[in-house]
Amino acid sequence: MKEYLVKLAHYNLWANQNMLSMIPEDEKLFNQEVKNSFPSIKSTLLHIWDAQDIWLTRLKDEVITDFPSKNFKGDSKDIRRGLIHSSEEFYLFLDKQVPTYDTKISSYKTIAGIMQSSTTTEIVAHCMNHSTFHRGQLITILRELGCTNFIATDMIAYYRHISQVKKDILD
């Protein structure tokens, strides 16, 4: 199971890279208000980044003291770099863990201050699913803002990509 969790985290990194490649480098568009769960591309990406950092902190058995959106002052390039760095860090952390890491139980306080416990499997599955959900919202936001250049970020597209990379290496 740990191997699958690592693959999920790698998929998340790949999908976030693809998602960011579809977002024009236009600060006005990045900050334009829309009707959605979060009012802009910027706020949606910050939310994904927050969640990744929060859950990774919990997996490391550390206490959350800060997260990206809390005092963010950067621009779209800073968000892009930060989200990809966070995605890489999540993937690399899981990759370094022992084979039985998937059954580890983490106890943590929710943002509301309530004590909870979850297995690594539950946390990783939730966090990666959470990112996928919000990437879907980003596609809707981009369509609403007139963007039309999309590439697949579905998990099957990831598997096809990995398969092609392996084939290219062998050829």
CNS distance restraints for C-alpha pairs under 8 A (distance, minus, plus):
assign (resid   1 and name CA) (resid   5 and name CA) 6.39 0.50 0.50
assign (resid   1 and name CA) (resid 102 and name CA) 6.31 0.50 0.50
assign (resid   1 and name CA) (resid 121 and name CA) 7.90 0.50 0.50
assign (resid   2 and name CA) (resid   6 and name CA) 6.26 0.50 0.50
assign (resid   2 and name CA) (resid  94 and name CA) 7.88 0.50 0.50
assign (resid   2 and name CA) (resid  99 and name CA) 5.81 0.50 0.50
assign (resid   2 and name CA) (resid 100 and name CA) 6.75 0.50 0.50
assign (resid   2 and name CA) (resid 101 and name CA) 6.37 0.50 0.50
assign (resid   2 and name CA) (resid 102 and name CA) 5.09 0.50 0.50
assign (resid   2 and name CA) (resid 121 and name CA) 7.89 0.50 0.50
assign (resid   3 and name CA) (resid   7 and name CA) 6.28 0.50 0.50
assign (resid   3 and name CA) (resid  95 and name CA) 7.92 0.50 0.50
assign (resid   3 and name CA) (resid  99 and name CA) 7.61 0.50 0.50
assign (resid   4 and name CA) (resid   8 and name CA) 6.17 0.50 0.50
assign (resid   5 and name CA) (resid   9 and name CA) 6.28 0.50 0.50
assign (resid   5 and name CA) (resid  94 and name CA) 7.43 0.50 0.50
assign (resid   5 and name CA) (resid 102 and name CA) 7.64 0.50 0.50
assign (resid   5 and name CA) (resid 121 and name CA) 7.00 0.50 0.50
assign (resid   5 and name CA) (resid 124 and name CA) 6.61 0.50 0.50
assign (resid   5 and name CA) (resid 125 and name CA) 7.49 0.50 0.50
assign (resid   6 and name CA) (resid  10 and name CA) 6.19 0.50 0.50
assign (resid   6 and name CA) (resid  91 and name CA) 6.14 0.50 0.50
assign (resid   6 and name CA) (resid  94 and name CA) 5.70 0.50 0.50
assign (resid   6 and name CA) (resid  95 and name CA) 5.68 0.50 0.50
assign (resid   7 and name CA) (resid  11 and name CA) 6.03 0.50 0.50
assign (resid   8 and name CA) (resid  12 and name CA) 6.15 0.50 0.50
assign (resid   8 and name CA) (resid 124 and name CA) 7.89 0.50 0.50
assign (resid   8 and name CA) (resid 125 and name CA) 7.78 0.50 0.50
assign (resid   8 and name CA) (resid 128 and name CA) 6.80 0.50 0.50
assign (resid   9 and name CA) (resid  13 and name CA) 6.32 0.50 0.50
assign (resid   9 and name CA) (resid  87 and name CA) 7.34 0.50 0.50
assign (resid   9 and name CA) (resid  90 and name CA) 6.64 0.50 0.50
assign (resid   9 and name CA) (resid  91 and name CA) 4.84 0.50 0.50
assign (resid   9 and name CA) (resid  94 and name CA) 7.80 0.50 0.50
assign (resid   9 and name CA) (resid 124 and name CA) 7.72 0.50 0.50
assign (resid   9 and name CA) (resid 128 and name CA) 6.87 0.50 0.50
assign (resid  10 and name CA) (resid  14 and name CA) 6.24 0.50 0.50
assign (resid  10 and name CA) (resid  88 and name CA) 7.79 0.50 0.50
assign (resid  10 and name CA) (resid  91 and name CA) 5.67 0.50 0.50
assign (resid  11 and name CA) (resid  15 and name CA) 5.97 0.50 0.50
assign (resid  11 and name CA) (resid 155 and name CA) 6.88 0.50 0.50
assign (resid  11 and name CA) (resid 158 and name CA) 6.33 0.50 0.50
assign (resid  12 and name CA) (resid  16 and name CA) 5.98 0.50 0.50
assign (resid  12 and name CA) (resid  87 and name CA) 6.88 0.50 0.50
assign (resid  12 and name CA) (resid 128 and name CA) 6.26 0.50 0.50
assign (resid  12 and name CA) (resid 131 and name CA) 7.40 0.50 0.50
assign (resid  12 and name CA) (resid 132 and name CA) 7.77 0.50 0.50
assign (resid  13 and name CA) (resid  17 and name CA) 6.19 0.50 0.50
assign (resid  13 and name CA) (resid  84 and name CA) 6.73 0.50 0.50
assign (resid  13 and name CA) (resid  87 and name CA) 5.05 0.50 0.50
assign (resid  13 and name CA) (resid  88 and name CA) 6.23 0.50 0.50
assign (resid  13 and name CA) (resid  91 and name CA) 7.48 0.50 0.50
assign (resid  14 and name CA) (resid  18 and name CA) 6.26 0.50 0.50
assign (resid  14 and name CA) (resid 158 and name CA) 7.32 0.50 0.50
assign (resid  15 and name CA) (resid  19 and name CA) 5.97 0.50 0.50
assign (resid  15 and name CA) (resid 153 and name CA) 5.05 0.50 0.50
assign (resid  15 and name CA) (resid 154 and name CA) 7.59 0.50 0.50
assign (resid  15 and name CA) (resid 158 and name CA) 7.60 0.50 0.50
assign (resid  16 and name CA) (resid  20 and name CA) 6.09 0.50 0.50
assign (resid  16 and name CA) (resid  83 and name CA) 7.81 0.50 0.50
assign (resid  16 and name CA) (resid  84 and name CA) 6.99 0.50 0.50
assign (resid  16 and name CA) (resid  87 and name CA) 7.77 0.50 0.50
assign (resid  16 and name CA) (resid 135 and name CA) 7.81 0.50 0.50
assign (resid  17 and name CA) (resid  21 and name CA) 6.27 0.50 0.50
assign (resid  17 and name CA) (resid  84 and name CA) 6.84 0.50 0.50
assign (resid  18 and name CA) (resid  22 and name CA) 6.64 0.50 0.50
assign (resid  18 and name CA) (resid 151 and name CA) 7.21 0.50 0.50
assign (resid  18 and name CA) (resid 152 and name CA) 7.92 0.50 0.50
assign (resid  18 and name CA) (resid 153 and name CA) 6.61 0.50 0.50
assign (resid  19 and name CA) (resid  23 and name CA) 6.87 0.50 0.50
assign (resid  19 and name CA) (resid 135 and name CA) 6.95 0.50 0.50
assign (resid  19 and name CA) (resid 151 and name CA) 7.99 0.50 0.50
assign (resid  19 and name CA) (resid 153 and name CA) 7.06 0.50 0.50
assign (resid  20 and name CA) (resid  80 and name CA) 6.88 0.50 0.50
assign (resid  22 and name CA) (resid 149 and name CA) 6.56 0.50 0.50
assign (resid  22 and name CA) (resid 150 and name CA) 6.07 0.50 0.50
assign (resid  22 and name CA) (resid 151 and name CA) 7.40 0.50 0.50
assign (resid  23 and name CA) (resid  30 and name CA) 7.98 0.50 0.50
assign (resid  23 and name CA) (resid 142 and name CA) 7.46 0.50 0.50
assign (resid  24 and name CA) (resid  29 and name CA) 7.67 0.50 0.50
assign (resid  24 and name CA) (resid  30 and name CA) 7.87 0.50 0.50
assign (resid  25 and name CA) (resid  30 and name CA) 7.65 0.50 0.50
assign (resid  25 and name CA) (resid  76 and name CA) 7.50 0.50 0.50
assign (resid  26 and name CA) (resid  30 and name CA) 6.05 0.50 0.50
assign (resid  27 and name CA) (resid  31 and name CA) 6.17 0.50 0.50
assign (resid  27 and name CA) (resid  75 and name CA) 7.53 0.50 0.50
assign (resid  27 and name CA) (resid  76 and name CA) 6.55 0.50 0.50
assign (resid  28 and name CA) (resid  32 and name CA) 5.87 0.50 0.50
assign (resid  29 and name CA) (resid  41 and name CA) 7.88 0.50 0.50
assign (resid  29 and name CA) (resid 145 and name CA) 7.51 0.50 0.50
assign (resid  30 and name CA) (resid  40 and name CA) 6.72 0.50 0.50
assign (resid  30 and name CA) (resid  41 and name CA) 5.28 0.50 0.50
assign (resid  30 and name CA) (resid  42 and name CA) 5.59 0.50 0.50
assign (resid  30 and name CA) (resid  76 and name CA) 6.92 0.50 0.50
assign (resid  31 and name CA) (resid  40 and name CA) 5.55 0.50 0.50
assign (resid  31 and name CA) (resid  41 and name CA) 6.38 0.50 0.50
assign (resid  31 and name CA) (resid  42 and name CA) 5.79 0.50 0.50
assign (resid  32 and name CA) (resid  39 and name CA) 7.88 0.50 0.50
assign (resid  32 and name CA) (resid  40 and name CA) 5.74 0.50 0.50
assign (resid  32 and name CA) (resid  41 and name CA) 7.53 0.50 0.50
assign (resid  33 and name CA) (resid  39 and name CA) 5.13 0.50 0.50
assign (resid  33 and name CA) (resid  40 and name CA) 5.02 0.50 0.50
assign (resid  34 and name CA) (resid  38 and name CA) 7.92 0.50 0.50
assign (resid  34 and name CA) (resid  39 and name CA) 5.12 0.50 0.50
assign (resid  34 and name CA) (resid  40 and name CA) 5.74 0.50 0.50
assign (resid  34 and name CA) (resid 141 and name CA) 6.97 0.50 0.50
assign (resid  35 and name CA) (resid  39 and name CA) 6.02 0.50 0.50
assign (resid  36 and name CA) (resid  40 and name CA) 7.82 0.50 0.50
assign (resid  36 and name CA) (resid 137 and name CA) 7.56 0.50 0.50
assign (resid  36 and name CA) (resid 141 and name CA) 7.58 0.50 0.50
assign (resid  37 and name CA) (resid  44 and name CA) 7.96 0.50 0.50
assign (resid  38 and name CA) (resid  43 and name CA) 5.85 0.50 0.50
assign (resid  38 and name CA) (resid  44 and name CA) 5.48 0.50 0.50
assign (resid  39 and name CA) (resid  43 and name CA) 6.45 0.50 0.50
assign (resid  39 and name CA) (resid  44 and name CA) 7.48 0.50 0.50
assign (resid  40 and name CA) (resid  44 and name CA) 6.21 0.50 0.50
assign (resid  40 and name CA) (resid 141 and name CA) 7.71 0.50 0.50
assign (resid  41 and name CA) (resid  45 and name CA) 6.15 0.50 0.50
assign (resid  41 and name CA) (resid 138 and name CA) 6.56 0.50 0.50
assign (resid  41 and name CA) (resid 141 and name CA) 7.12 0.50 0.50
assign (resid  42 and name CA) (resid  46 and name CA) 6.14 0.50 0.50
assign (resid  42 and name CA) (resid  76 and name CA) 7.07 0.50 0.50
assign (resid  42 and name CA) (resid  79 and name CA) 7.71 0.50 0.50
assign (resid  43 and name CA) (resid  47 and name CA) 6.11 0.50 0.50
assign (resid  44 and name CA) (resid  48 and name CA) 6.42 0.50 0.50
assign (resid  44 and name CA) (resid 134 and name CA) 6.98 0.50 0.50
assign (resid  44 and name CA) (resid 138 and name CA) 7.30 0.50 0.50
assign (resid  45 and name CA) (resid  49 and name CA) 6.17 0.50 0.50
assign (resid  45 and name CA) (resid  79 and name CA) 7.27 0.50 0.50
assign (resid  45 and name CA) (resid  83 and name CA) 7.51 0.50 0.50
assign (resid  46 and name CA) (resid  50 and name CA) 5.95 0.50 0.50
assign (resid  46 and name CA) (resid  68 and name CA) 6.74 0.50 0.50
assign (resid  46 and name CA) (resid  69 and name CA) 5.72 0.50 0.50
assign (resid  46 and name CA) (resid  79 and name CA) 6.97 0.50 0.50
assign (resid  46 and name CA) (resid  83 and name CA) 7.81 0.50 0.50
assign (resid  47 and name CA) (resid  51 and name CA) 6.19 0.50 0.50
assign (resid  47 and name CA) (resid  69 and name CA) 7.21 0.50 0.50
assign (resid  48 and name CA) (resid  52 and name CA) 6.31 0.50 0.50
assign (resid  48 and name CA) (resid  83 and name CA) 7.76 0.50 0.50
assign (resid  48 and name CA) (resid 130 and name CA) 7.64 0.50 0.50
assign (resid  48 and name CA) (resid 131 and name CA) 5.79 0.50 0.50
assign (resid  48 and name CA) (resid 134 and name CA) 7.10 0.50 0.50
assign (resid  49 and name CA) (resid  53 and name CA) 6.22 0.50 0.50
assign (resid  49 and name CA) (resid  68 and name CA) 6.89 0.50 0.50
assign (resid  49 and name CA) (resid  82 and name CA) 7.44 0.50 0.50
assign (resid  49 and name CA) (resid  83 and name CA) 5.24 0.50 0.50
assign (resid  49 and name CA) (resid  86 and name CA) 6.79 0.50 0.50
assign (resid  50 and name CA) (resid  54 and name CA) 5.98 0.50 0.50
assign (resid  50 and name CA) (resid  67 and name CA) 5.54 0.50 0.50
assign (resid  50 and name CA) (resid  68 and name CA) 5.62 0.50 0.50
assign (resid  50 and name CA) (resid  69 and name CA) 6.60 0.50 0.50
assign (resid  51 and name CA) (resid  55 and name CA) 6.03 0.50 0.50
assign (resid  51 and name CA) (resid 127 and name CA) 6.97 0.50 0.50
assign (resid  52 and name CA) (resid  56 and name CA) 5.99 0.50 0.50
assign (resid  52 and name CA) (resid  86 and name CA) 6.71 0.50 0.50
assign (resid  52 and name CA) (resid  87 and name CA) 7.17 0.50 0.50
assign (resid  52 and name CA) (resid  90 and name CA) 7.37 0.50 0.50
assign (resid  52 and name CA) (resid 127 and name CA) 6.52 0.50 0.50
assign (resid  53 and name CA) (resid  57 and name CA) 6.01 0.50 0.50
assign (resid  53 and name CA) (resid  67 and name CA) 6.70 0.50 0.50
assign (resid  53 and name CA) (resid  68 and name CA) 7.98 0.50 0.50
assign (resid  53 and name CA) (resid  86 and name CA) 6.50 0.50 0.50
assign (resid  54 and name CA) (resid  58 and name CA) 6.38 0.50 0.50
assign (resid  54 and name CA) (resid  64 and name CA) 6.53 0.50 0.50
assign (resid  54 and name CA) (resid  67 and name CA) 6.87 0.50 0.50
assign (resid  55 and name CA) (resid  59 and name CA) 6.19 0.50 0.50
assign (resid  55 and name CA) (resid 123 and name CA) 6.95 0.50 0.50
assign (resid  55 and name CA) (resid 124 and name CA) 7.97 0.50 0.50
assign (resid  55 and name CA) (resid 127 and name CA) 6.99 0.50 0.50
assign (resid  56 and name CA) (resid  60 and name CA) 6.24 0.50 0.50
assign (resid  56 and name CA) (resid  90 and name CA) 6.22 0.50 0.50
assign (resid  57 and name CA) (resid  61 and name CA) 6.45 0.50 0.50
assign (resid  57 and name CA) (resid  62 and name CA) 5.36 0.50 0.50
assign (resid  57 and name CA) (resid  63 and name CA) 6.78 0.50 0.50
assign (resid  57 and name CA) (resid  64 and name CA) 6.40 0.50 0.50
assign (resid  58 and name CA) (resid  62 and name CA) 5.66 0.50 0.50
assign (resid  58 and name CA) (resid  63 and name CA) 6.88 0.50 0.50
assign (resid  58 and name CA) (resid  64 and name CA) 7.47 0.50 0.50
assign (resid  58 and name CA) (resid 106 and name CA) 6.77 0.50 0.50
assign (resid  58 and name CA) (resid 107 and name CA) 7.67 0.50 0.50
assign (resid  58 and name CA) (resid 108 and name CA) 6.32 0.50 0.50
assign (resid  59 and name CA) (resid 106 and name CA) 6.31 0.50 0.50
assign (resid  59 and name CA) (resid 120 and name CA) 6.93 0.50 0.50
assign (resid  59 and name CA) (resid 123 and name CA) 7.91 0.50 0.50
assign (resid  61 and name CA) (resid 106 and name CA) 6.64 0.50 0.50
assign (resid  61 and name CA) (resid 107 and name CA) 7.58 0.50 0.50
assign (resid  61 and name CA) (resid 108 and name CA) 7.67 0.50 0.50
assign (resid  63 and name CA) (resid 108 and name CA) 7.67 0.50 0.50
assign (resid  66 and name CA) (resid  70 and name CA) 6.82 0.50 0.50
assign (resid  68 and name CA) (resid  72 and name CA) 5.99 0.50 0.50
assign (resid  74 and name CA) (resid  78 and name CA) 5.56 0.50 0.50
assign (resid  74 and name CA) (resid  79 and name CA) 7.17 0.50 0.50
assign (resid  75 and name CA) (resid  79 and name CA) 6.53 0.50 0.50
assign (resid  76 and name CA) (resid  80 and name CA) 6.17 0.50 0.50
assign (resid  77 and name CA) (resid  81 and name CA) 6.18 0.50 0.50
assign (resid  78 and name CA) (resid  82 and name CA) 5.92 0.50 0.50
assign (resid  79 and name CA) (resid  83 and name CA) 5.90 0.50 0.50
assign (resid  80 and name CA) (resid  84 and name CA) 6.25 0.50 0.50
assign (resid  81 and name CA) (resid  85 and name CA) 6.02 0.50 0.50
assign (resid  82 and name CA) (resid  86 and name CA) 6.04 0.50 0.50
assign (resid  83 and name CA) (resid  87 and name CA) 6.13 0.50 0.50
assign (resid  84 and name CA) (resid  88 and name CA) 6.08 0.50 0.50
assign (resid  85 and name CA) (resid  89 and name CA) 6.04 0.50 0.50
assign (resid  86 and name CA) (resid  90 and name CA) 6.16 0.50 0.50
assign (resid  87 and name CA) (resid  91 and name CA) 6.29 0.50 0.50
assign (resid  88 and name CA) (resid  92 and name CA) 6.02 0.50 0.50
assign (resid  89 and name CA) (resid  93 and name CA) 5.92 0.50 0.50
assign (resid  90 and name CA) (resid  94 and name CA) 6.38 0.50 0.50
assign (resid  91 and name CA) (resid  95 and name CA) 6.14 0.50 0.50
assign (resid  92 and name CA) (resid  96 and name CA) 6.32 0.50 0.50
assign (resid  93 and name CA) (resid  97 and name CA) 6.83 0.50 0.50
assign (resid  97 and name CA) (resid 101 and name CA) 6.04 0.50 0.50
assign (resid 100 and name CA) (resid 104 and name CA) 7.47 0.50 0.50
assign (resid 101 and name CA) (resid 120 and name CA) 6.99 0.50 0.50
assign (resid 102 and name CA) (resid 119 and name CA) 6.89 0.50 0.50
assign (resid 102 and name CA) (resid 120 and name CA) 4.99 0.50 0.50
assign (resid 102 and name CA) (resid 121 and name CA) 5.18 0.50 0.50
assign (resid 103 and name CA) (resid 119 and name CA) 5.68 0.50 0.50
assign (resid 103 and name CA) (resid 120 and name CA) 6.06 0.50 0.50
assign (resid 103 and name CA) (resid 121 and name CA) 6.74 0.50 0.50
assign (resid 104 and name CA) (resid 119 and name CA) 5.47 0.50 0.50
assign (resid 104 and name CA) (resid 120 and name CA) 5.66 0.50 0.50
assign (resid 105 and name CA) (resid 117 and name CA) 6.44 0.50 0.50
assign (resid 105 and name CA) (resid 118 and name CA) 5.46 0.50 0.50
assign (resid 105 and name CA) (resid 119 and name CA) 4.27 0.50 0.50
assign (resid 105 and name CA) (resid 120 and name CA) 6.26 0.50 0.50
assign (resid 106 and name CA) (resid 117 and name CA) 5.44 0.50 0.50
assign (resid 106 and name CA) (resid 118 and name CA) 5.51 0.50 0.50
assign (resid 106 and name CA) (resid 119 and name CA) 6.10 0.50 0.50
assign (resid 106 and name CA) (resid 120 and name CA) 7.03 0.50 0.50
assign (resid 107 and name CA) (resid 115 and name CA) 7.01 0.50 0.50
assign (resid 107 and name CA) (resid 116 and name CA) 5.63 0.50 0.50
assign (resid 107 and name CA) (resid 117 and name CA) 4.21 0.50 0.50
assign (resid 107 and name CA) (resid 118 and name CA) 6.67 0.50 0.50
assign (resid 108 and name CA) (resid 115 and name CA) 5.64 0.50 0.50
assign (resid 108 and name CA) (resid 116 and name CA) 5.50 0.50 0.50
assign (resid 108 and name CA) (resid 117 and name CA) 6.29 0.50 0.50
assign (resid 109 and name CA) (resid 113 and name CA) 5.08 0.50 0.50
assign (resid 109 and name CA) (resid 114 and name CA) 5.13 0.50 0.50
assign (resid 109 and name CA) (resid 115 and name CA) 4.41 0.50 0.50
assign (resid 109 and name CA) (resid 116 and name CA) 6.08 0.50 0.50
assign (resid 110 and name CA) (resid 114 and name CA) 5.22 0.50 0.50
assign (resid 110 and name CA) (resid 115 and name CA) 6.42 0.50 0.50
assign (resid 110 and name CA) (resid 116 and name CA) 6.98 0.50 0.50
assign (resid 118 and name CA) (resid 122 and name CA) 6.09 0.50 0.50
assign (resid 118 and name CA) (resid 123 and name CA) 6.44 0.50 0.50
assign (resid 119 and name CA) (resid 123 and name CA) 6.31 0.50 0.50
assign (resid 120 and name CA) (resid 124 and name CA) 6.01 0.50 0.50
assign (resid 121 and name CA) (resid 125 and name CA) 5.96 0.50 0.50
assign (resid 122 and name CA) (resid 126 and name CA) 5.99 0.50 0.50
assign (resid 123 and name CA) (resid 127 and name CA) 6.04 0.50 0.50
assign (resid 124 and name CA) (resid 128 and name CA) 6.04 0.50 0.50
assign (resid 125 and name CA) (resid 129 and name CA) 6.01 0.50 0.50
assign (resid 126 and name CA) (resid 130 and name CA) 5.93 0.50 0.50
assign (resid 127 and name CA) (resid 131 and name CA) 6.35 0.50 0.50
assign (resid 128 and name CA) (resid 132 and name CA) 6.32 0.50 0.50
assign (resid 129 and name CA) (resid 133 and name CA) 6.21 0.50 0.50
assign (resid 130 and name CA) (resid 134 and name CA) 6.46 0.50 0.50
assign (resid 131 and name CA) (resid 135 and name CA) 6.10 0.50 0.50
assign (resid 132 and name CA) (resid 136 and name CA) 6.36 0.50 0.50
assign (resid 133 and name CA) (resid 137 and name CA) 6.62 0.50 0.50
assign (resid 134 and name CA) (resid 138 and name CA) 6.20 0.50 0.50
assign (resid 135 and name CA) (resid 139 and name CA) 6.45 0.50 0.50
assign (resid 136 and name CA) (resid 140 and name CA) 6.59 0.50 0.50
assign (resid 137 and name CA) (resid 141 and name CA) 6.21 0.50 0.50
assign (resid 138 and name CA) (resid 142 and name CA) 6.03 0.50 0.50
assign (resid 139 and name CA) (resid 143 and name CA) 6.16 0.50 0.50
assign (resid 140 and name CA) (resid 144 and name CA) 6.16 0.50 0.50
assign (resid 141 and name CA) (resid 145 and name CA) 6.23 0.50 0.50
assign (resid 142 and name CA) (resid 146 and name CA) 6.37 0.50 0.50
assign (resid 142 and name CA) (resid 147 and name CA) 5.23 0.50 0.50
assign (resid 142 and name CA) (resid 148 and name CA) 7.71 0.50 0.50
assign (resid 143 and name CA) (resid 147 and name CA) 5.11 0.50 0.50
assign (resid 143 and name CA) (resid 148 and name CA) 6.42 0.50 0.50
assign (resid 152 and name CA) (resid 157 and name CA) 6.25 0.50 0.50
assign (resid 153 and name CA) (resid 157 and name CA) 6.33 0.50 0.50
assign (resid 153 and name CA) (resid 158 and name CA) 6.99 0.50 0.50
assign (resid 154 and name CA) (resid 158 and name CA) 6.61 0.50 0.50
assign (resid 155 and name CA) (resid 159 and name CA) 6.34 0.50 0.50
assign (resid 156 and name CA) (resid 160 and name CA) 6.16 0.50 0.50
assign (resid 157 and name CA) (resid 161 and name CA) 6.07 0.50 0.50
assign (resid 158 and name CA) (resid 162 and name CA) 6.17 0.50 0.50
assign (resid 159 and name CA) (resid 163 and name CA) 6.07 0.50 0.50
assign (resid 160 and name CA) (resid 164 and name CA) 6.15 0.50 0.50
assign (resid 161 and name CA) (resid 165 and name CA) 6.20 0.50 0.50
assign (resid 162 and name CA) (resid 166 and name CA) 6.20 0.50 0.50
assign (resid 163 and name CA) (resid 167 and name CA) 6.17 0.50 0.50
assign (resid 164 and name CA) (resid 168 and name CA) 6.04 0.50 0.50
assign (resid 165 and name CA) (resid 169 and name CA) 6.22 0.50 0.50
assign (resid 166 and name CA) (resid 170 and name CA) 6.34 0.50 0.50
assign (resid 167 and name CA) (resid 171 and name CA) 6.17 0.50 0.50
